Amino acid sequence: MNVHHLELFYFVARHGGIMPAVRNIPYGIQQPAVSAQVAQLEEFLGVTLFQRRPFGLTAEGQKLYRFIEPFFANLDKVANELQGGQARHFRIGASTIILREHMPQLLNGVRQRFPALKISLREGYPAQLEELLVKDEVDIVITMIERKAPAGLQSKILVELPMVLLVEKSLNLKSAEELWKRDRIAEPLICLPAQEALTKNFLARLGELGTEWFPTMEASSADLIETYVASGLGIGVSVSVPGRRLPENVRALPLKGFPPVVVGAVWRGKKSPLLEAFLDMANRRAGEIF
């Protein structure tokens, strides 16, 4: 039995399909090659290991995956032990703003402490990043979080930021309270996806105020919200970040009485020395900025 074919099947089974496997295999390989080599494994065994659409392991595929999973899942751990406990690869997930504006300084510090470290960066909005963490596709996530970490995860609060409304200057609004006094708010509301803490907390507070205003447009990042507000597509819900410059035709209205947004780090399992060092640097970076 070809061990490389088994490895490719392991990634396909673990990540739920050939294309997700290609994105997570730690070396370059194209989808046709994975498909062909897994098909060769099936031909050698004389069984079908998984259904393609929708994806699902067959009984034979489940049996094989249970057998090989402990070996392939622990290869990185064994390599780390053989290398004297020094991590060689660190996978970080974060929102676009954090990756662009704050991560470079953090990574300079990481490089000084761990000069031979390979670093992978993944961007997304909070729910996407949490899913990557649960699937063990990243080691740590820095993004907007709930105060209490989800089951099976650990978290550390880095900073709390005030919630704001982003409005185009031509609207001539002096405060958010002007909107709450209206019988009906006509302007479209632009938010992050409904499952994100920022959106949930904003809408919950609106409900307490007795104001109905439902999202018209969902954006995947704070950057996009700013862009759409600047383009005159509506009013956006965001956070106030010290030192961050908004588009020239956009201004921020404070949201008095609304809960602050928590930005923090989330990870799984026991903290490694590398993770400890990264959290310490992230905490100091947050203190310097905010």
Secondary structure, DSSP 8 states (H G I E B T S, - for coil): --HHHHHHHHHHHHHTSHHHHHHHSSS---HHHHHHHHHHHHHHHTS--EETTTTEE-HHHHHHHHHHHHHHHTHHHHHHHHTTT---EEEEEE-HHHHHHTHHHHHHHHHHH-TT-EEEEEE--HHHHHHHHHTTS-SEEEEEE-SS--TT-EEEEEEEE-EEEEEEGGG----THHHHTSSS--S-EEES-TTSHHHHHHHHHHHHHT----EEEE-SSHHHHHHHHHTTS-EEEEE--TT----TTEEEEE-TT---EEEEEEE-SS--HHHHHHHHHHHHHHHHH-
